[in-house]
Structure formats: structure tokens, C-alpha cells
């Protein structure tokens, strides 16, 4: 069962990202402030929740959260500043967009750059430990998935409606056949000759 909060005195926002390891598209981040009594049996790390249940949770979170926000950093900026900095920047943008200012931040993972005037705590695998981080993981994932499904219509050969830009076999095979498009992260070593993923090509 997820913990409702990390500490008891300050208003907490959970933060998480989605798409950090993808070959293409933006990285998304979400920040969520949940009521202390918020509970749903399906809520968990987004990777452990089915797509159908993620969409159910998305609606519940957005309807019941004290505040929530989602932000993204596109592929071009990822290539310029690197994916770690882009993930942290997306979190900062999401926090900045919250209608209610949190007093404490719970960050999934072990790396973060301090947000001005708000203390934070990094939690490794926090999306499986704290409800607010899990909620942020759900929003980041569902919003990013929706974005990648729209991109799929422009570049259907990569099957982004299914793989969402991750390096699945169908995605890698499409890259081997037709190369990269403008939405791929060029700073990632994803061409066949760079990765050795396609020894028969």
C-alpha cells in the first residue's frame, strides 16, 4: 500500500517523469498535490498499471487533486541539454504551473536540482512508495502517451501509437529501414551502426 505522504506538516507535491528512455518525442513530467485522504486501490507506479486503468486513474487524479500540472521538454532541447537536465527542467516547469504552491517536493529517483525556496526529498522508486509520486507518474505517462499517439499519425511507420517512442523491436526495425525522423533524439545513439542492434543489416 502506498504511503499518503512523506512528512506530516508541509503540503507535498509528488513529481515524476515519463519518456526519459525513449528514442523519440518529448520527455513529460507531472507534479501533483493530493488530498491527504486520497486513496484508490489501482493507484501505483504507472509501469505496473494497465493502460485502461491508467486512464481511469488520470480522470480521478485530475478531478480530485488539490493541484496538478504537466509539462514537457521537446526532442530538440533534450539534444541540446541532455535527457537528465531535460527531465529535471520538465519537473520544474510542472511545479511552476501548479495553482497551489507546495511546501515540500517528493521527487522520484535520485537526481534533482533544487527548486527555488521549496525543500525536496528524492525517493528511489518513489512511484511505488508514495501516492503523490504515483499520481504524477500516471499523469506524466498518460499525457505523453496521448501526445505520441498524435505524432504517430504523422509518422505511422514507427508504430508510436503502440511503442510510444521506446526502442521496441518494431521501432528499431523501422529505423533500420527508413532512418530517423525529425522527432527522434539525435543525441541518443539509436542508428543501427551506432548501437549494433541490427547485425544483419
Buried (B, 14 or more C-beta within 10 A) or exposed (E): EBBBBBEEEBBBBBBBBBBBEBBBBBBBBBBBBBEEEBEBEBBBBBEEBEEEBBBBBBEBBBEEBBBBBBBBBBBEBBBEBEBBBBBBBBBBBBBEBBEEEBBBBBBBBEEBEEBEEBEBBBBEEBBBBBBBBBBBBBBBBBBBBEBBEEBBEEBEBBBBBEBBBBBBEBBBBBBBEEEBBEBBBEEBEBBBEEBEBBEEE
